[in-house]
């Protein structure tokens, strides 16, 4: 007959939370915690670039400063509105030239904003966003769409 050891007869050995060692256990960080997430694009800078006719530079700037890790919905909404203003200011014939200057990460951020624009359409924006979507899809393929839908950081 086996005799129970004192260590296993009680529940003392069960005080370790084994779930903390599971790599699939996802926990969002509480608060900002000194995060370096962007606070959004500088609206004055972007509008200045647009008035100077530097649409491509405005697009690159607004995409690079996208507040993807931010939890403040007002910041995200203002960044979305500004990005849509930039997208709608670029003519359909200029879209291909813009996309050649973007890397894969910026194209993915652009695709996020295109889908956000579809969620909250404004007058005349849907057709222009569809043109953007088609051109981005032609450049990046289905991979960009999959990355956008599987990413937990929303634009």
C-alpha positions as CSV (number, residue, x, y, z in Angstrom):
1,X,0.0,0.0,0.0
2,X,1.2,3.4,-0.8
3,X,1.2,6.0,1.7
4,X,0.2,9.6,0.9
5,X,3.0,12.0,1.3
6,X,2.4,15.1,3.4
7,X,3.1,17.4,0.4
8,X,0.4,15.9,-1.8
9,X,-2.2,15.2,0.8
10,X,-3.0,18.8,1.2
11,X,-3.6,21.5,-1.3
12,X,-0.4,23.4,-0.6
13,X,1.2,22.4,-3.9
14,X,-1.8,23.9,-5.8
15,X,-1.0,27.5,-4.9
16,X,0.9,28.0,-8.2
17,X,-1.1,29.5,-11.0
18,X,0.0,27.4,-14.0
19,X,-2.0,29.6,-16.4
20,X,0.5,32.4,-16.0
21,X,3.1,30.2,-17.8
22,X,0.8,29.6,-20.8
23,X,2.0,31.6,-23.8
24,X,-1.4,31.8,-25.2
25,X,-2.8,33.5,-22.1
26,X,-3.3,37.1,-23.3
27,X,-3.7,39.9,-20.8
28,X,-4.0,43.6,-21.8
29,X,-1.8,45.9,-19.9
30,X,-3.6,48.1,-17.4
31,X,-3.5,51.8,-18.0
32,X,-0.9,53.5,-20.1
33,X,2.0,52.1,-18.2
34,X,4.3,54.6,-20.0
35,X,3.3,53.2,-23.4
36,X,4.8,54.9,-26.4
37,X,1.7,54.6,-28.5
38,X,1.2,57.6,-30.8
39,X,-1.2,60.2,-29.7
40,X,-2.4,60.7,-33.3
41,X,-1.4,62.9,-36.2
42,X,-0.7,66.6,-35.9
43,X,-3.8,68.1,-37.5
44,X,-2.2,71.5,-38.3
45,X,0.8,69.8,-40.0
46,X,-1.5,67.6,-42.1
47,X,-3.8,70.4,-43.1
48,X,-0.7,72.6,-44.0
49,X,0.6,69.8,-46.2
50,X,-2.8,69.4,-47.9
51,X,-3.1,73.1,-48.6
52,X,0.4,73.1,-50.1
53,X,-0.6,70.2,-52.4
54,X,1.7,67.7,-50.8
55,X,-1.0,65.0,-50.5
56,X,1.4,62.1,-50.5
57,X,3.5,63.5,-47.7
58,X,0.2,64.2,-45.8
59,X,-0.9,60.6,-46.3
60,X,2.5,59.2,-45.1
61,X,2.5,61.5,-42.1
62,X,-1.0,60.6,-41.1
63,X,-0.4,56.9,-41.5
64,X,2.9,56.9,-39.5
65,X,1.3,58.7,-36.6
66,X,-1.8,56.5,-36.4
67,X,-2.9,55.9,-32.8
68,X,-3.2,52.2,-33.2
69,X,-2.3,51.4,-29.6
70,X,-4.3,54.2,-28.1
71,X,-7.4,53.5,-26.0
72,X,-8.8,57.0,-26.2
73,X,-11.7,56.7,-28.7
74,X,-11.8,60.5,-29.3
75,X,-8.2,60.4,-30.4
76,X,-8.9,57.5,-32.7
77,X,-12.0,59.2,-34.1
78,X,-10.2,62.5,-34.8
79,X,-7.3,60.5,-36.5
80,X,-9.8,58.6,-38.6
81,X,-11.6,61.8,-39.7
82,X,-8.2,63.4,-40.6
83,X,-7.1,60.4,-42.5
84,X,-10.3,60.2,-44.4
85,X,-9.9,63.9,-45.3
86,X,-6.5,63.1,-46.7
87,X,-7.7,60.1,-48.6
88,X,-10.7,62.0,-50.1
89,X,-8.4,64.9,-51.2
90,X,-6.2,62.6,-53.3
91,X,-7.6,62.1,-56.8
92,X,-8.3,58.6,-58.1
93,X,-5.6,59.1,-60.8
94,X,-3.0,59.8,-58.0
95,X,-3.7,56.7,-55.9
96,X,-1.2,54.4,-57.7
97,X,1.6,57.0,-57.2
98,X,0.8,57.3,-53.5
99,X,0.8,53.5,-53.0
100,X,4.3,53.1,-54.6
101,X,5.7,55.3,-51.8
102,X,4.2,53.2,-48.9
103,X,5.8,50.2,-47.3
104,X,3.8,47.1,-46.3
105,X,3.1,48.3,-42.8
106,X,1.8,51.6,-43.9
107,X,-0.4,49.9,-46.5
108,X,-1.9,47.7,-43.8
109,X,-2.6,50.9,-41.7
110,X,-4.1,52.4,-44.8
111,X,-6.4,49.4,-45.2
112,X,-7.5,49.7,-41.6
113,X,-8.6,53.3,-42.2
114,X,-10.3,52.3,-45.4
115,X,-12.4,49.8,-43.5
116,X,-13.0,52.3,-40.7
117,X,-14.3,54.7,-43.4
118,X,-16.7,52.0,-44.6
119,X,-18.0,51.8,-41.1
120,X,-18.9,55.4,-40.9
121,X,-19.5,56.7,-44.4
122,X,-19.9,60.4,-45.3
123,X,-21.4,61.9,-48.4
124,X,-19.5,60.7,-51.4
125,X,-16.8,58.8,-49.5
126,X,-17.9,55.2,-50.2
127,X,-17.1,55.3,-53.9
128,X,-13.7,56.9,-53.4
129,X,-12.9,54.4,-50.6
130,X,-13.8,51.6,-52.9
131,X,-11.3,52.9,-55.4
132,X,-8.7,53.0,-52.7
133,X,-9.6,49.5,-51.6
134,X,-9.3,48.2,-55.1
135,X,-5.8,49.8,-55.6
136,X,-4.5,48.7,-52.2
137,X,-5.8,45.2,-52.9
138,X,-4.0,45.1,-56.3
139,X,-0.7,46.1,-54.6
140,X,-0.8,44.0,-51.4
141,X,-3.2,41.2,-52.2
142,X,-5.4,39.3,-49.8
143,X,-2.6,39.4,-47.2
144,X,-3.3,43.0,-46.2
145,X,-7.0,42.2,-45.7
146,X,-6.2,39.2,-43.5
147,X,-3.6,41.1,-41.5
148,X,-6.2,44.0,-40.9
149,X,-8.9,41.6,-39.8
150,X,-6.7,39.6,-37.5
151,X,-4.9,42.5,-35.9
152,X,-6.2,43.4,-32.4
153,X,-5.1,47.0,-32.7
154,X,-7.8,48.9,-34.5
155,X,-7.4,52.2,-36.3
